[in-house]
């Protein structure tokens, strides 16, 4: 599976252009049942679903052909089903046969890959036509942590919110493992939003580079073929291991983690308890919060992108706070969520899970977006974190920090 691809070494950074505002949606194109299904099987152990949103100006003209096709294939234990939408081209759904051939199932015309109905229809189609014991969903595009993922340039859609990811997955019965081939998706908000519709989430805490993806899906395909009974958590561990061992550049920037979503509610409760405690004694603890924040790793710190997302390493912040039973409880819950993580030499301040943490008023009105019902973030609704952020921002404004 170690295919050497003749490709420009410099990787394109998969930076999301989710710059706020309301999601522009377009009418989804239905995925009709094909009359010429290829090798339609009985239940296999796995169906892997590739949601390739390549409808943006970027590094790859055809991601399926340039990254994935020579690595992935259906086998005796695995079905491989793909939807891809390229820029200025119609979307197509494929079955990838055992010879790595992309067999056209349907030509869909233009679809808006940021529309949750498209994702919902694709998952439903894959499950109905290629049923399996378990399902792995790969999502390829830009990512933006709490802002979601999957912009669609043709339809001028800025991305699918996490709330809409949740709806699409929940209404189709969810998947066992989701892996985001995108920036910033190992975030607390993402894991919390998808906690009831995926068991394991794999993604990058920081920016992701297109060159990282070589061989990862192929190695995973082989893993599922050879050991179909592998647990969902072990799949997450192995995918992280594949990234770590691949040596794909730039290795110094690597951040990949696997998250256990069943533990995320306990972490959210611990953070809720901690922030309520600090907020009730704000004037006593503000100084410690500010010092901890100042020493916490800022993610997506490239050009202006840090100010577009304002995400920071969660464990680093917790460790920088004064030790107490509440911070210790949050750190213990953090360890339960992060199954495993790896990071490069330039990313020593990362630990596998980020959180939105805005210190000042922003030209992008991020705090307002974060709390906006358009985004519908469960973590915001269920915890005191946004009220804690309000106190932090307000105090910094008053103190002119």
C-alpha positions as CSV (number, residue, x, y, z in Angstrom):
1,X,0.0,0.0,0.0
2,X,3.0,2.3,0.1
3,X,2.4,3.9,-3.2
4,X,4.8,6.6,-4.2
5,X,2.8,9.3,-5.9
6,X,4.4,11.8,-8.3
7,X,3.0,14.9,-6.8
8,X,4.2,18.3,-5.8
9,X,5.9,17.9,-2.4
10,X,4.5,21.1,-1.0
11,X,1.2,20.1,0.5
12,X,-1.8,22.4,0.3
13,X,-3.1,23.3,3.7
14,X,-6.7,22.2,4.1
15,X,-7.9,25.5,5.6
16,X,-11.6,26.0,5.9
17,X,-13.1,29.1,4.5
18,X,-16.0,29.0,7.0
19,X,-16.1,32.7,7.7
20,X,-19.4,33.0,9.5
21,X,-22.9,34.0,8.5
22,X,-25.8,31.8,7.7
23,X,-25.3,28.6,5.8
24,X,-26.5,29.0,2.2
25,X,-28.3,25.8,1.2
26,X,-29.3,24.5,-2.1
27,X,-31.9,22.0,-2.9
28,X,-30.4,18.5,-2.5
29,X,-30.4,16.1,-5.4
30,X,-31.9,12.8,-4.5
31,X,-29.8,9.7,-4.8
32,X,-32.0,7.4,-6.7
33,X,-31.5,3.6,-6.6
34,X,-29.5,2.5,-9.6
35,X,-30.8,-0.2,-11.9
36,X,-27.3,-1.4,-12.6
37,X,-25.8,-2.0,-9.1
38,X,-22.4,-3.5,-9.3
39,X,-21.7,-6.7,-7.3
40,X,-24.5,-6.0,-4.9
41,X,-23.7,-8.3,-2.0
42,X,-25.2,-9.6,1.1
43,X,-24.1,-8.2,4.4
44,X,-20.3,-7.7,4.6
45,X,-18.4,-6.8,7.7
46,X,-17.8,-3.2,6.6
47,X,-19.1,-0.6,4.2
48,X,-16.8,2.4,3.9
49,X,-18.4,5.5,2.7
50,X,-16.3,8.3,1.1
51,X,-17.9,11.7,1.2
52,X,-15.5,13.5,-1.1
53,X,-16.4,17.2,-1.3
54,X,-13.9,18.4,-3.9
55,X,-16.0,21.3,-5.0
56,X,-13.5,24.0,-4.1
57,X,-10.5,25.7,-5.6
58,X,-7.7,23.7,-4.1
59,X,-4.8,21.3,-4.6
60,X,-6.6,18.3,-6.2
61,X,-8.7,18.5,-9.4
62,X,-10.0,15.0,-8.8
63,X,-9.3,13.8,-5.3
64,X,-10.6,10.3,-6.0
65,X,-8.2,9.7,-8.8
66,X,-5.3,11.6,-7.3
67,X,-5.4,10.4,-3.7
68,X,-7.7,7.4,-3.1
69,X,-8.4,5.2,-6.0
70,X,-5.2,3.2,-6.2
71,X,-5.5,2.5,-2.4
72,X,-9.1,1.5,-1.8
73,X,-11.1,-1.4,-3.2
74,X,-14.0,-3.6,-2.2
75,X,-13.0,-7.0,-0.8
76,X,-14.6,-10.0,0.6
77,X,-15.1,-8.1,3.9
78,X,-15.4,-4.5,2.7
79,X,-17.7,-2.5,0.4
80,X,-16.4,0.8,-0.8
81,X,-18.9,3.4,-1.9
82,X,-18.0,7.0,-3.0
83,X,-19.7,10.2,-3.7
84,X,-17.5,12.9,-5.2
85,X,-18.4,16.4,-6.4
86,X,-15.6,18.2,-8.3
87,X,-15.5,21.9,-9.0
88,X,-17.5,22.8,-12.1
89,X,-18.4,19.2,-12.6
90,X,-21.5,17.1,-11.8
91,X,-21.4,14.9,-8.7
92,X,-21.0,11.1,-9.3
93,X,-21.5,8.1,-7.1
94,X,-19.2,5.1,-7.5
95,X,-18.7,1.6,-6.3
96,X,-15.0,0.8,-6.1
97,X,-14.5,-2.8,-7.2
98,X,-11.8,-5.3,-6.2
99,X,-9.6,-4.0,-9.1
100,X,-9.7,-0.4,-7.8
101,X,-12.0,0.5,-10.7
102,X,-14.5,3.3,-10.1
103,X,-17.8,1.9,-11.4
104,X,-20.4,4.6,-11.9
105,X,-23.5,4.0,-9.9
106,X,-25.2,7.3,-10.6
107,X,-24.5,10.7,-12.2
108,X,-26.2,13.1,-9.9
109,X,-25.7,16.5,-11.6
110,X,-24.7,19.4,-9.4
111,X,-25.3,18.8,-5.7
112,X,-24.5,21.0,-2.7
113,X,-22.1,19.0,-0.6
114,X,-22.8,21.4,2.3
115,X,-26.4,20.4,2.3
116,X,-27.1,17.8,5.0
117,X,-29.7,16.2,2.9
118,X,-27.0,15.2,0.4
119,X,-25.0,13.5,3.1
120,X,-28.1,11.9,4.5
121,X,-29.2,10.5,1.2
122,X,-25.7,9.2,0.5
123,X,-25.4,7.4,3.8
124,X,-28.9,6.0,3.4
125,X,-28.1,4.8,-0.1
126,X,-24.9,3.1,1.0
127,X,-26.6,1.3,3.9
128,X,-29.6,0.2,1.8
129,X,-27.7,-1.0,-1.2
130,X,-24.5,-2.2,0.5
131,X,-25.5,-3.3,3.9
132,X,-22.8,-4.2,6.4
133,X,-22.3,-5.0,10.1
134,X,-20.5,-1.7,10.6
135,X,-19.9,1.5,8.8
136,X,-16.9,3.9,8.4
137,X,-17.4,7.4,7.0
138,X,-14.6,9.4,5.5
139,X,-15.2,13.1,5.1
140,X,-12.9,15.0,2.8
141,X,-12.9,18.8,2.4
142,X,-12.1,21.9,4.6
143,X,-12.8,21.8,8.3
144,X,-13.3,24.5,10.9
145,X,-13.7,22.9,14.3
146,X,-16.9,24.3,15.9
147,X,-17.9,25.8,12.6
148,X,-18.3,22.5,10.9
149,X,-16.9,21.3,7.5
150,X,-17.6,20.9,3.8
151,X,-17.9,24.1,1.9
152,X,-19.2,23.9,-1.7
153,X,-17.8,26.6,-3.9
154,X,-20.2,26.1,-6.9
155,X,-23.2,26.5,-4.6
156,X,-21.6,29.3,-2.6
157,X,-22.2,27.3,0.5
158,X,-19.8,28.1,3.4
159,X,-20.1,24.7,5.1
160,X,-22.2,22.1,6.9
161,X,-22.7,23.0,10.5
162,X,-22.0,20.4,13.2
163,X,-25.7,20.4,14.0
164,X,-26.5,19.5,10.4
165,X,-23.9,16.7,10.5
166,X,-25.6,15.4,13.5
167,X,-29.0,15.5,11.9
168,X,-27.8,13.7,8.7
169,X,-26.1,11.0,10.8
170,X,-28.9,10.6,13.3
171,X,-31.6,10.3,10.7
172,X,-29.6,7.5,9.0
173,X,-28.8,5.5,12.1
174,X,-25.3,6.9,12.5
175,X,-21.9,5.2,11.7
176,X,-19.4,3.4,13.8
177,X,-16.3,5.5,12.9
178,X,-16.0,8.9,11.3
179,X,-12.7,10.2,10.0
180,X,-12.3,13.8,8.9
181,X,-9.7,14.4,6.3
182,X,-9.9,18.1,7.0
183,X,-8.5,20.8,9.4
184,X,-9.4,21.3,13.0
185,X,-12.0,18.6,13.4
186,X,-10.7,17.0,16.6
187,X,-12.6,19.5,18.7
188,X,-14.6,19.2,21.8
189,X,-17.6,20.8,20.1
190,X,-17.5,18.3,17.2
191,X,-17.1,15.2,19.4
192,X,-19.9,16.4,21.6
193,X,-22.3,17.2,18.7
194,X,-21.7,13.7,17.2
195,X,-21.7,11.8,20.5
196,X,-24.9,9.9,19.8
197,X,-24.3,9.0,16.2
198,X,-20.7,7.9,16.0
199,X,-18.6,5.9,18.4
200,X,-15.1,7.0,17.4
201,X,-14.1,10.3,15.7
202,X,-10.7,10.7,14.1
203,X,-9.3,14.0,12.9
204,X,-6.6,16.7,13.1
205,X,-6.6,19.1,16.1
206,X,-4.7,21.6,14.0
207,X,-4.4,22.3,10.3
208,X,-4.3,19.3,8.0
209,X,-2.1,18.9,4.9
210,X,-3.1,17.1,1.8
211,X,0.2,15.2,1.6
212,X,-0.7,13.5,4.9
213,X,-3.5,11.4,3.3
214,X,-1.3,9.2,1.1
215,X,-1.8,5.5,2.0
216,X,-4.0,6.2,5.1
217,X,-7.3,5.0,3.6
218,X,-5.5,2.1,1.8
219,X,-3.9,0.9,5.0
220,X,-7.3,1.2,6.7
221,X,-9.0,-0.7,3.9
222,X,-6.4,-3.5,4.3
223,X,-6.9,-3.5,8.1
224,X,-10.7,-4.0,7.7
225,X,-10.1,-6.7,5.1
226,X,-7.6,-8.7,7.2
227,X,-9.2,-8.2,10.6
228,X,-12.9,-7.4,10.1
229,X,-13.7,-8.0,13.8
230,X,-11.3,-5.2,15.0
231,X,-13.1,-2.9,17.5
232,X,-14.1,0.6,16.6
233,X,-11.6,2.0,19.1
234,X,-8.8,-0.1,17.7
235,X,-9.6,1.2,14.2
236,X,-9.2,4.7,15.6
237,X,-5.9,3.8,17.2
238,X,-4.7,2.2,14.0
239,X,-5.7,5.1,11.8
240,X,-3.7,7.4,14.1
241,X,-0.8,5.0,13.9
242,X,-1.0,5.0,10.1
243,X,-0.6,8.7,10.1
244,X,2.3,8.6,12.5
245,X,4.2,5.9,10.7
246,X,3.5,7.2,7.1
247,X,6.2,9.8,7.3
248,X,4.2,12.0,5.0
249,X,5.4,15.6,5.1
250,X,5.3,17.9,7.0
251,X,5.8,15.5,9.9
252,X,6.7,18.3,12.2
253,X,3.1,19.7,11.9
254,X,1.2,16.5,12.4
255,X,-1.7,16.4,14.8
256,X,-4.0,13.4,14.7
257,X,-6.2,12.0,17.4
258,X,-8.9,9.4,18.0
259,X,-11.8,10.4,20.3
260,X,-14.2,8.2,22.3
261,X,-17.5,10.0,22.0
262,X,-19.2,8.0,24.8
263,X,-17.0,9.8,27.3
264,X,-17.5,13.3,26.0
265,X,-20.6,14.1,28.1
266,X,-18.6,13.4,31.3
267,X,-15.9,15.8,30.1
268,X,-18.5,18.5,29.3
269,X,-20.0,18.1,32.7
270,X,-16.6,18.5,34.3
271,X,-15.9,21.7,32.3
272,X,-19.3,23.0,33.2
273,X,-18.6,22.4,36.9
274,X,-15.2,24.1,36.6
275,X,-16.4,27.2,34.7
276,X,-19.3,27.7,37.1
277,X,-16.9,27.5,40.0
278,X,-14.6,30.1,38.5
279,X,-17.4,32.4,37.4
280,X,-18.9,32.5,40.9
281,X,-15.5,33.8,42.2
282,X,-14.5,35.6,39.1
283,X,-12.6,38.5,40.5
284,X,-10.5,36.1,42.6
285,X,-9.7,33.7,39.7
286,X,-9.6,35.9,36.6
287,X,-5.9,36.4,36.9
288,X,-5.3,32.6,37.0
289,X,-7.6,32.1,34.0
290,X,-5.8,34.8,32.0
291,X,-2.4,33.4,32.8
292,X,-3.5,29.9,31.9
293,X,-4.9,31.1,28.6
294,X,-1.8,33.1,27.7
295,X,0.2,29.9,28.0
296,X,-2.1,27.7,26.0
297,X,-1.4,26.5,22.5
298,X,-3.2,28.5,19.7
299,X,-4.3,26.3,16.8
300,X,-4.5,27.2,13.1
301,X,-1.9,29.9,13.8
302,X,-1.1,30.7,10.1
303,X,-1.6,34.2,8.7
304,X,-5.0,35.4,9.8
305,X,-6.6,31.9,10.3
306,X,-6.2,31.8,14.0
307,X,-8.5,34.8,14.4
308,X,-11.1,33.1,12.1
309,X,-11.5,30.2,14.4
310,X,-10.0,31.0,17.9
311,X,-9.4,27.4,18.9
312,X,-7.0,26.4,21.6
313,X,-5.6,23.2,23.1
314,X,-8.0,22.1,25.8
315,X,-5.7,20.0,27.9
316,X,-3.0,22.6,27.9
317,X,-5.5,25.2,29.3
318,X,-6.6,22.8,32.0
319,X,-3.0,21.9,33.0
320,X,-2.1,25.6,33.2
321,X,-4.8,26.3,35.8
322,X,-4.1,26.1,39.5
323,X,-4.4,22.5,40.6
324,X,-7.7,21.7,42.4
325,X,-10.2,18.8,42.5
326,X,-12.2,20.4,39.6
327,X,-9.3,20.7,37.2
328,X,-8.2,17.2,38.1
329,X,-11.6,15.9,37.4
330,X,-11.7,17.6,34.0
331,X,-8.2,16.2,33.2
332,X,-9.3,12.7,34.1
333,X,-12.3,13.0,31.9
334,X,-10.1,14.4,29.1
335,X,-8.0,11.2,29.3
336,X,-11.1,9.1,28.8
337,X,-12.1,11.0,25.7
338,X,-8.7,11.0,23.9
339,X,-8.1,7.3,23.0
340,X,-4.8,8.2,21.4
341,X,-3.0,11.1,19.7
342,X,0.2,11.9,18.0
343,X,1.8,15.2,17.2
344,X,4.9,16.5,15.4
345,X,7.9,18.3,16.8
346,X,6.4,21.7,16.3
347,X,3.1,20.8,18.0
348,X,4.3,19.9,21.5
349,X,1.6,22.1,23.0
350,X,-1.2,19.9,21.5
351,X,-2.9,17.0,23.1
352,X,-5.6,15.9,20.7
353,X,-8.7,18.0,21.5
354,X,-9.4,21.7,21.0
355,X,-12.0,24.1,22.3
356,X,-13.3,27.5,21.1
357,X,-11.7,30.2,23.4
358,X,-12.1,33.8,22.2
359,X,-10.2,36.3,24.4
360,X,-11.4,39.6,22.7
361,X,-14.0,41.1,20.6
362,X,-13.6,39.9,17.0
363,X,-14.2,41.4,13.6
364,X,-15.6,38.0,12.6
365,X,-18.2,38.2,15.5
366,X,-17.2,34.7,16.5
367,X,-18.7,34.7,20.0
368,X,-22.1,35.6,18.5
369,X,-21.8,32.9,15.9
370,X,-20.7,30.4,18.6
371,X,-23.9,31.0,20.5
372,X,-26.1,31.4,17.4
373,X,-29.0,29.0,17.0
374,X,-28.0,28.7,13.3
375,X,-25.0,26.7,14.5
376,X,-27.1,24.8,17.1
377,X,-24.1,23.7,19.1
378,X,-25.2,21.2,21.9
379,X,-22.1,22.0,23.9
380,X,-23.0,25.7,24.1
381,X,-26.6,24.8,25.1
382,X,-25.6,22.2,27.7
383,X,-22.8,23.9,29.5
384,X,-21.7,27.2,31.1
385,X,-18.7,27.5,28.8
386,X,-20.2,30.4,26.7
387,X,-21.1,32.4,29.8
388,X,-17.6,31.8,31.1
389,X,-16.2,33.2,27.8
390,X,-18.5,36.2,28.1
391,X,-16.9,37.1,31.5
392,X,-13.4,36.5,30.1
393,X,-14.0,38.7,27.0
394,X,-15.8,41.5,29.0
395,X,-13.0,41.6,31.6
396,X,-10.3,41.8,28.9
397,X,-12.2,44.7,27.3
398,X,-12.5,46.5,30.6
399,X,-8.9,46.0,31.4
400,X,-7.9,46.8,27.8
401,X,-5.9,43.6,27.5
